[in-house]
Amino acid sequence: MIVFFNPKFWRAVVAPATLRRGIKVAAIVGVILNLINQWDAVMGRQAFHVIQGLLTFCVPFCVSVYSAASFAVDTGEPPPQKTLDL
């Protein structure tokens, strides 16, 4: 079954705990990936590519939210109400 057509999937996507976790993952992973992908720009040897930099944060956010929502659909569990603080 395609999860995009499941209303439970979308409830899990917009759950505050899912979004908070996605933002935390994007902040940590996005910084690391930006350092790797744009090291020359960080060191001042090239221009920083803003679109590439923003997309580098969007990808881990989307992956985190999708995996949490898919897990909620697959296991039949409701989305988490509370997350561990980092």
N, C-alpha and C positions, 0 to 999 in steps of 0.2 A: 504494500500500500504506500502511496506517495504521501509523505507526512505533511506537505504543504496544504493539502485539502482537509486536513484534520483540524477542527476548531480547538482541540486541546493543545495542539502544537502552538497555535498563535497565542493562546492564553499563557502558555509557558514562556513564549518569547517576550511578552510584555510584562512578565512578573518582575517586580522591583529587584528581587534577589538575583534573578538571571541577568538583568541589565547591569547591576552593580558588579557582579562577578566578571561580566564581559568587559566592563570599563577597566577594572583592575588588571585583567589579563592583557588587554590592549596597551595599557600604560607601561607595563613591565616588558612585554615581548616587543612592542612597537619601538621602544627606546633602543633595545638591544639590536633589533633588525635595522633600524636607521643608522646606528653606529657602524654596523657591518656594511650596509649597502651604500652609505654616503660618507664613508670615512674621509675621502679626499675633500669633500665639502666641509666637514667638521674641522679638518686641519687647515682650511683656508686655501687649498690648492685649486678648487673648482667651485662653481656656483651650486648652491643648494637647490634641489628640484622640489618645489613645494608640493606639487601634485603627487609625486612619488612618495614624499614624506608622509602626506596625509593618508594615502592608500596603505602605507606600511602599518599604520595604526588601525585602519578599517578591517584589514584581513584577519588579524587575531581576534578582534571583537566579534566579527561575524562567525568565525569558527567556534568560538566559545559559546555564543548564544545558541547557535544551531545545534551544537552537541548537547547542551543542557536541555534544550527543548525536545530534541529527538529522544534523549534518555527518558524524559518524563512521559512521552508517548509510548515508547517501547515497554517500559516497566509498569505503566499504569499508575505511577505515583504522581501526586500533585507537584507543581513546581515548588522549589524550596522557599520557605518563608523567611529564613534567616541564614546568613552566610557567616563564615569565620572572617574576622577582620585581619587584614594583613598588616 
